[in-house]
Amino acid sequence: PRQGRAATPRSVSPTIRTSTWPSIISMRLWDSTTAPSGSTPTAAKNLAEADRLPPAEALALLDGLVRLEPDHPGIHERRAHRLLATGALAAGLDAAADALRLQPGNARVHYLRARSRLTPRLDPAGAERDLTEAAKSAHGPEGIAARAALARRNGDLAGALAMLREALEADPDPAVLWHESGLAFEAQG
């Protein structure tokens, strides 16, 4: 696929223009008017850039990306993650809902939304639904973590820990598995 034109300063929010505009110019944001239908070759590069920025700048970049590519589920997912991590629960849950509207079976977003709903005991029933959906949707780390969380919530701490131990022995990298293991050990006492 071919590279799109660089975004112009007028087409991006003032927040982005003042905070991250030089890095955006160098990355040549994707312009869907010049792109083949359905392709977004630089979305991954822009999302990776958002991971390296401080929260306020990352959110400004992600907000600009949402305006440029409103149907890209990964942008909404990353935005939800950043918003929820900074404590903006309502906005983060809205962004997660947008990501799930575009990609209903995304286990990462279901798990992220479940954790967020449980943190302040915001919506335990909704969290239970999200954990169940994540457990059904994926066999990767988020699916395993969701199944372990359901086991833990149902009082099966030994089963949750066994599931997590097996997954971590196979792949020790996923942070979500370590996080869920910590919750299971904490519940165990």
Secondary structure, 3 states (H helix, E strand, C coil): CCCCCCCCHHHCCHHHHHHCHHHHHHHCCCCCCCCCCCCCCCHHHHHHHHHHCCHHHHHHHHHHHHHHCCCCHHHHHHHHHHHHHCCCHHHHHHHHHHHHHHCCCCHHHHHHHHHHHHCCCCCHHHHHHHHHHHHHHCCCHHHHHHHHHHHHHCCCHHHHHHHHHHHHHHCCCCHHHHHHHHHHHHHHC
